[in-house]
Amino acid sequence: MAPRGRTESRRARRRSYGASRRRARPLAELRAARSPGARRELVRNRLIESRLTPNTISLTGLALNVLAAVLVWERLFFLGGIAFIVGSVMDTLDGRYSRMSGKGTPFGAFLDSTLDRIEEGIVLTAVAAVFAAHHNEFGAAAVVVAVLASLMVSYTRARAEALGVECKVGIATRPVRVVILAVGLVLARGASLGNFELLEPAVDALAVLSVITVGQRIWHVRRALSV
């Protein structure tokens, strides 16, 4: 009869070997997948089998946008812009992952839409605080207009869809607004990418285009309901 310590050691080695094989199996399958389509399908299946949920992705995007707001407040515009971009990408991925994996829920869709509005507003609030600290009243006012108009862009779509009208028209959809603000942050003065000052022009453009988009959506819904 083998000593107890030796037996337990063999069992531990077997468990370790089994765990290593399970970890290596996905990598082997990924190498075996020849075409890009087969690899995407394999990655898709692995994600579906994982514990990752769309809500986790949404909350990660929120955390990154809060981090972006803190970095902007600290005048670390470039890092804030990068955090904002990554957080916004997470906001795009959660919806796609929800549809792809079948893990989406009605509450998850509600949470995603709610967090999108919070994330955009919290970063712009930090920008307004920076303008206010520099006594830039016009810039701070432009941020207020941008926030209100961005919320109205989303609200007009929600109300239109509640009336049975699809409403995705307009030039300043969320991806466009994200790009404008991201460019403004990354190319703000003090962002270490040259002597640029595009933050205020980006906010001004965001405000103007968002207001135009609200008008476009109101007109679109009016025409659709008049038919």
N, C-alpha and C positions, 0 to 999 in steps of 0.2 A: 504493500500500500504506500503510495507516494506521500511524502510529508505535506501537511496542509498548506504551508507557505508556498511550496513549489506548485501545487495545484492551483492556488489562487493567482499565482504569477502567470501560469499558462492561460487561465481564463481572461486575465487582463489583456494579455497579448492578443488573444482571439478577438476580444471586443475592439481593441485598437485597430486591428487589421480590418475587421468588418466596417468600422467607421471610415477608415481611409478609403476602402473600396467604394463605399457609398458616395463619398465626396468626389472621388475620381471619375465616377460613372458619368455625371453630366458633362465633364470636360471631354471624355472620350466620345460621347454622343455628339458633342458640338464639332469635334474634329471630323467625325464620320459624315456629318452633314455636308454634302458637296456643294449644293447650290445656295446662293443667298436666301432664296425663298424657304428652303428647308431649314436653314439656320434660324431665320426669323420665326418660323413655326415652332421650332424647338425651344427658343427663348420664350416665346409666347406661352407654350405649355408649362414651362418651368415656373414662370411668373404666376400663372393661374394656380399651380399646385402649391405655391409658397403661401406664407401667412400675410403677405403684403396686401393691404386693402386700399381702395381709393381714398378713404378718409385719412389714412396715414400720410398719403402723398399731399393731400390738401393741407393738413396741419403742418407738414414740413415746409410747404410753400409759405404759410403764414409766419412760421418762425424765421425764415430767411428774409421775409419782407420787414419784420420787426427789426431784425439785425441791420437791414439796409437803412431803415429810418434812424437807428442809433448812429450808424456810421456817417450818415449825412449830417446829423446834428453835431457830430464831432468834426465836421469839415473834411472827412475822408471820402471825398466824392467818388473817386475811382472805385474804391472797394465797395462803397455803397451801391454804385451802379452795377457792379458785378453781382453782388448779393441780390439786387432787385431783378436782374436778368435771370439768374438761376431760379429764384423763387417764382417768377412769372412762368418760366418753362415748366416748373412743377405744376402750376395751375393748369397748364395746357395738357399735361400728361395725365392728370387724375381723371378727367373726363374720358379720354381715350382708353385708359386702362380699365375704367369702369365698364365701358361698352365691350371691350375686348375680352375681359375676364368673366363677365357676367356677375361680378360681385357688387355691382351698383345697387343702391337702394333709394327709395324716394327721399329719405332723410339725407342721404349722401349727396344727392343732387341739390337739395336745399342748402346744405352746409357749404358746398362748393360755391354756389352763387353768392351766398352771404359773405364768405371769406374773401372772395374776389373783390367785393366792394370795400371791405375793411382794409385789405392790403394796399389797394390803390390810394385810398384816403390817408392811410397812416404815413406812407412815404411822402406824399404831397404835403402833409402837415409838417413834417420835418423840414421840407424845403421852405414852407412859409415861415417857420421859426427862424431859419437862416436869413431870409430876406428881412424879417422884422428886426433881427439883431443888428443888421446893417442899415436900419432905418430906410429900407427900400419899400415904401408904402405901395407903389404901383405893382411891384413884383408880388407882394403879399396879397394884394387884391386880385391879381391875375390867378394866383393859386386858388383862392376862394371860388372864383368863377369856374376854374377848371374842375375843381372837386364837385361843385353843384351840377355842372353840365355833364360830367362823367356819370354821376348818379342818375341823372335824367335820361341819358342815353340807354342805360340798363332798364330804367323804369318804363320808358315808352315801349321798349321791346316786350317786357313782361305784361304790360297792360294790353298791348296789341294781341299778343298770343292768347291772353285770357278771352279776348273777343273773337278768337279764331282767325286772326290775321298774322301770317308770318312776317316778321319785321326785322330783317338783318341788313337793311339798306343803310347807307351813310358812309362817309369817308373816314370817320374816326371811330372805327370799331375797337374793341379792346386790344387786339394785337398791334394796331397802329398806334394807339395811345401808349402802349408799353414801349414800343420802339422809340417814339418821340422822347419820352421821359428818360429812357435809358441812355440815349445819345446825349441828352442834356446833362445827365449826371457824370457820364464818363468823360465828357469834354468840358466840364465846368472848370473855372479858374481854380488852380491849386490841385487839379487832379493828376498832375505829373505827366500830362500828355501834350505839352506845349502851352503856349500862352493863349488858350481859348477861353471864351466866356459864352457858352451856349446854353447854360442852365435857364437863364431868364428868357431868352428867345424861345427855348423849347416849351417852357410853361405858357408863354403867350400863344404860341402856335397850338398847344394843347387846348387852351381855353377857347380860342376862336373856332377851331375845327370841331370841338365837342358841341359848341352852341349850334353850329351849322348842321351837325348830324342830328341834333334834337329836332331842328326844323324840318330836315329831310324825312325823318321818321313820322312826324306829325302829318306832314303832307301825304306821305305814302299811305298811312292808315286812313286818312280822310278819303283819299281816292278809292281805296279798297272797299270801304264801307258805303261809298256812294253808288257803287255798281249795282 
